[in-house]
Amino acid sequence: MRCGRFLRLAFRISSLTKDSDGRNGDTAKRRENRSRISAIWTFTKMRWRLRIPRFVLVNMAFSRTTAFEHLRRAHKQNRLAHAYLITGPPGSGKQLLAADLASLVNGTPAKDVFSARARDIFVARPESKSRRIVIAQIRDLEHTLQMRASNGRRKVAIISDADRLQTEAANAFLKTLEEPPRDSLLLLLSALPESLPETILSRCIGIPLEPDGQRQTRDEEEKLVKILQQASREKNWTIQCAYRLAQEFQRLLRTIREEVKGETDEALNKEVTQYKD
């Protein structure tokens, strides 16, 4: 919202620009400034209306070791946030990173974080026949988080496959995100973060992981670079330029979402098959 107010203010200032002698500034220059700011403002409004998450527009995926190093440094400086959303395709190491971080703040060995031996670590994952996380699981998790941790441990809640939260469960968990219990850390894991409500996304710090822990240049990344290069070469910005740029982003995002959804559906079908067996 502050960005929008700034752009509107800049637009008004550019339209009122004057020379030092009091006359109106150079008309061509003034029109160019207004066109440029108008294009940026138009694209900003489109992005807001489309509800495009910031982490989808800018791909800054980390390797698991790099992400953990940043988190370890933040923990050492007592600057860890209360909630993180760890995202990435199947096999990117989301659970491993969550286990390492939980072990760092809680003291439980990383190999025991997702086991029954973990103390003050609470995990919610799809368990019903519909393979969804139901509201009863979230209620139990909230209740246990309110209890006092033993030996000064930090309580950790892990929502595995957070995109499988039922609507009622997501709404219930939102209250915990808004008012997290004292000395608690909330970790959400998801391969399809676009399925999560914007209210949850906005209250978590995203940690996107690279596939298989290695940097892989994809066609979509190359297309994104080309789009940005073309935009940087524009000499005269107009609303048409901003609209064309928005369309390019839409097409690119649609391709990425379909690819991620396909990978997630495939992984889910494997889980369902294993569950039935």
C-alpha positions as CSV (number, residue, x, y, z in Angstrom):
1,M,0.0,0.0,0.0
2,R,2.8,2.4,0.8
3,C,4.3,1.7,-2.6
4,G,1.0,2.6,-4.3
5,R,0.7,5.9,-2.4
6,F,4.3,6.8,-3.3
7,L,3.6,6.1,-7.0
8,R,0.4,8.2,-7.0
9,L,2.3,11.0,-5.3
10,A,5.2,10.8,-7.8
11,F,2.6,10.9,-10.6
12,R,1.2,14.1,-9.3
13,I,4.6,15.7,-8.7
14,S,5.7,14.9,-12.2
15,S,2.6,16.5,-13.6
16,L,3.3,19.7,-11.7
17,T,7.1,19.9,-12.5
18,K,8.2,23.5,-13.2
19,D,11.5,25.1,-14.2
20,S,13.4,27.4,-11.9
21,D,11.9,30.5,-13.6
22,G,8.4,29.4,-12.8
23,R,7.4,28.2,-16.3
24,N,6.2,24.7,-17.0
25,G,9.0,22.2,-17.5
26,D,9.9,20.7,-20.9
27,T,6.7,19.2,-22.2
28,A,8.3,16.2,-23.9
29,K,10.3,15.4,-20.7
30,R,7.2,15.8,-18.6
31,R,5.2,13.5,-20.7
32,E,7.9,10.9,-20.7
33,N,8.1,11.0,-16.9
34,R,4.3,10.7,-16.6
35,S,4.2,7.8,-19.0
36,R,6.9,6.0,-17.1
37,I,5.3,6.4,-13.7
38,S,1.8,5.6,-15.2
39,A,3.2,2.4,-16.6
40,I,4.7,1.4,-13.3
41,W,1.5,2.2,-11.4
42,T,-0.6,0.3,-13.9
43,F,1.6,-2.8,-13.5
44,T,1.5,-2.5,-9.7
45,K,-2.4,-2.4,-9.8
46,M,-2.4,-5.4,-12.1
47,R,-0.1,-7.4,-9.8
48,W,-2.3,-6.6,-6.8
49,R,-5.5,-7.5,-8.6
50,L,-4.0,-10.8,-9.8
51,R,-2.9,-11.5,-6.2
52,I,0.5,-12.6,-7.5
53,P,2.7,-13.6,-4.5
54,R,6.1,-11.8,-4.4
55,F,8.1,-15.1,-4.2
56,V,6.5,-16.2,-7.5
57,L,7.6,-13.1,-9.4
58,V,11.2,-13.2,-8.1
59,N,12.9,-16.6,-8.0
60,M,15.5,-16.6,-5.3
61,A,15.7,-20.2,-4.4
62,F,18.3,-21.4,-2.0
63,S,20.1,-24.7,-1.6
64,R,19.2,-26.4,1.7
65,T,22.7,-25.8,3.2
66,T,22.6,-22.1,2.3
67,A,19.1,-21.6,3.7
68,F,20.1,-23.3,7.0
69,E,23.2,-21.2,7.2
70,H,21.1,-18.0,7.0
71,L,18.7,-19.4,9.6
72,R,21.5,-20.4,11.9
73,R,23.0,-16.9,11.7
74,A,19.6,-15.4,12.5
75,H,19.2,-17.7,15.4
76,K,22.6,-16.8,16.8
77,Q,21.7,-13.1,16.6
78,N,18.3,-13.8,18.2
79,R,16.5,-12.6,15.0
80,L,14.6,-15.7,14.0
81,A,11.0,-14.9,12.9
82,H,8.1,-16.7,14.4
83,A,6.9,-18.3,11.2
84,Y,8.6,-19.6,8.1
85,L,7.1,-21.1,4.9
86,I,9.5,-23.6,3.4
87,T,8.7,-24.3,-0.3
88,G,10.1,-26.3,-3.1
89,P,9.3,-29.3,-5.4
90,P,9.3,-32.9,-4.1
91,G,12.8,-33.9,-3.2
92,S,14.1,-30.4,-2.5
93,G,14.7,-31.1,1.2
94,K,11.9,-29.3,2.9
95,Q,11.6,-31.8,5.7
96,L,15.4,-32.0,6.2
97,L,15.6,-28.2,6.5
98,A,12.7,-28.2,9.0
99,A,14.3,-30.9,11.0
100,D,17.6,-29.1,11.1
101,L,16.0,-25.8,12.2
102,A,13.8,-27.5,14.8
103,S,16.9,-29.3,16.2
104,L,18.8,-25.9,16.3
105,V,16.1,-24.2,18.4
106,N,14.8,-27.1,20.4
107,G,17.8,-29.4,21.0
108,T,16.1,-32.5,19.7
109,P,18.4,-34.5,17.3
110,A,17.4,-33.8,13.7
111,K,16.8,-37.5,13.0
112,D,14.2,-37.6,15.7
113,V,12.2,-34.4,14.9
114,F,9.5,-36.3,12.9
115,S,9.4,-39.2,15.3
116,A,7.5,-39.9,18.5
117,R,10.7,-39.3,20.5
118,A,10.7,-35.6,19.8
119,R,9.8,-33.4,22.8
120,D,8.0,-30.1,22.4
121,I,7.8,-30.6,18.6
122,F,4.3,-31.0,17.2
123,V,3.7,-32.2,13.6
124,A,0.5,-32.0,11.6
125,R,0.2,-33.7,8.3
126,P,-2.6,-35.1,6.0
127,E,-4.0,-38.1,7.8
128,S,-7.7,-38.3,6.9
129,K,-9.1,-40.4,4.0
130,S,-9.4,-37.2,2.0
131,R,-5.6,-36.6,2.5
132,R,-6.4,-33.2,4.1
133,I,-5.3,-31.5,7.3
134,V,-8.5,-31.1,9.3
135,I,-9.4,-28.5,11.9
136,A,-9.3,-31.0,14.7
137,Q,-5.5,-31.5,14.1
138,I,-5.0,-27.7,14.2
139,R,-7.0,-27.4,17.4
140,D,-4.8,-30.1,19.0
141,L,-1.6,-28.4,17.8
142,E,-2.8,-25.0,19.2
143,H,-3.6,-26.6,22.6
144,T,-0.1,-28.2,22.9
145,L,1.6,-25.0,21.8
146,Q,0.0,-23.2,24.8
147,M,1.6,-25.6,27.2
148,R,4.9,-24.7,28.9
149,A,8.0,-26.2,27.2
150,S,10.3,-28.4,29.3
151,N,13.9,-27.4,30.2
152,G,13.6,-24.0,28.4
153,R,13.1,-25.7,25.1
154,R,11.5,-23.7,22.3
155,K,8.3,-25.2,21.1
156,V,8.1,-26.0,17.3
157,A,5.0,-26.7,15.2
158,I,5.5,-28.2,11.8
159,I,2.7,-28.2,9.2
160,S,3.7,-30.7,6.5
161,D,2.0,-30.3,3.1
162,A,0.4,-27.1,4.3
163,D,-1.4,-26.7,1.0
164,R,-3.6,-29.6,2.1
165,L,-5.1,-27.5,4.9
166,Q,-8.9,-27.5,4.8
167,T,-10.4,-24.0,4.7
168,E,-11.6,-24.2,8.3
169,A,-8.2,-25.5,9.4
170,A,-6.4,-22.7,7.6
171,N,-8.7,-20.1,9.2
172,A,-8.1,-21.6,12.6
173,F,-4.3,-21.7,12.1
174,L,-4.4,-18.0,11.0
175,K,-5.1,-16.9,14.6
176,T,-2.0,-18.8,15.8
177,L,0.1,-17.0,13.1
178,E,-1.3,-13.6,14.2
179,E,-0.8,-14.3,17.9
180,P,1.9,-17.0,18.2
181,P,2.5,-18.5,21.6
182,R,5.5,-17.4,23.5
183,D,8.8,-19.2,22.7
184,S,7.3,-21.0,19.7
185,L,8.4,-21.5,16.1
186,L,5.9,-22.3,13.3
187,L,7.2,-24.0,10.2
188,L,4.9,-24.6,7.1
189,L,6.1,-26.9,4.3
190,S,4.6,-26.9,0.9
191,A,5.3,-27.8,-2.7
192,L,2.4,-25.7,-3.9
193,P,2.3,-22.5,-1.9
194,E,0.0,-20.8,-4.4
195,S,-2.8,-22.9,-2.9
196,L,-2.4,-21.3,0.5
197,P,-4.5,-18.2,1.4
198,E,-2.9,-14.9,1.0
199,T,-3.5,-14.2,4.7
200,I,-1.2,-17.0,5.6
201,L,1.4,-16.2,3.0
202,S,1.7,-12.6,4.2
203,R,2.4,-13.7,7.7
204,C,5.2,-16.1,6.9
205,I,8.7,-15.5,5.7
206,G,9.2,-17.6,2.6
207,I,12.2,-19.9,2.1
208,P,12.1,-21.3,-1.5
209,L,14.5,-24.3,-2.0
210,E,16.1,-25.4,-5.2
211,P,15.1,-28.8,-6.6
212,D,17.3,-31.6,-5.4
213,G,19.5,-29.1,-3.5
214,Q,21.2,-28.1,-6.8
215,R,20.8,-25.0,-9.0
216,Q,19.0,-25.9,-12.2
217,T,18.5,-23.4,-15.0
218,R,15.0,-23.9,-16.3
219,D,13.3,-22.6,-19.5
220,E,11.1,-20.4,-17.4
221,E,14.0,-18.7,-15.8
222,E,15.6,-17.9,-19.2
223,K,12.2,-16.5,-20.4
224,L,12.0,-14.3,-17.3
225,V,15.5,-12.9,-18.0
226,K,14.5,-12.2,-21.6
227,I,11.3,-10.4,-20.5
228,L,13.3,-8.2,-18.1
229,Q,16.0,-7.5,-20.7
230,Q,13.3,-6.4,-23.2
231,A,11.7,-4.2,-20.5
232,S,15.1,-2.6,-19.7
233,R,15.6,-1.7,-23.3
234,E,12.3,0.3,-23.6
235,K,13.1,3.9,-24.1
236,N,9.6,5.3,-24.0
237,W,7.5,3.7,-21.3
238,T,3.8,3.7,-22.0
239,I,0.7,2.0,-20.5
240,Q,0.8,-0.4,-23.5
241,C,4.4,-1.4,-22.5
242,A,3.2,-2.1,-18.9
243,Y,0.2,-4.1,-20.2
244,R,2.4,-6.1,-22.5
245,L,4.8,-6.8,-19.7
246,A,1.9,-7.9,-17.4
247,Q,0.7,-10.3,-20.1
248,E,4.2,-11.8,-20.5
249,F,4.3,-12.3,-16.7
250,Q,0.9,-13.9,-16.7
251,R,1.8,-16.4,-19.4
252,L,5.1,-17.3,-17.6
253,L,3.3,-17.7,-14.3
254,R,0.6,-19.9,-15.8
255,T,3.3,-22.2,-17.2
256,I,5.1,-22.4,-13.9
257,R,1.9,-23.1,-11.9
258,E,0.9,-25.9,-14.3
259,E,4.3,-27.5,-14.0
260,V,4.3,-27.3,-10.2
261,K,0.8,-28.6,-10.0
262,G,1.6,-31.5,-12.2
263,E,4.6,-32.5,-10.1
264,T,2.5,-32.1,-6.9
265,D,-0.4,-34.1,-8.3
266,E,2.0,-36.9,-9.2
267,A,3.5,-37.0,-5.7
268,L,0.0,-36.9,-4.2
269,N,-1.1,-39.8,-6.3
270,K,1.9,-41.8,-5.1
271,E,1.0,-41.0,-1.5
272,V,-2.7,-41.9,-2.0
273,T,-1.6,-45.3,-3.5
274,Q,0.7,-46.0,-0.6
275,Y,-2.1,-45.0,1.9
276,K,-4.6,-47.3,0.2
277,D,-2.1,-50.2,0.3
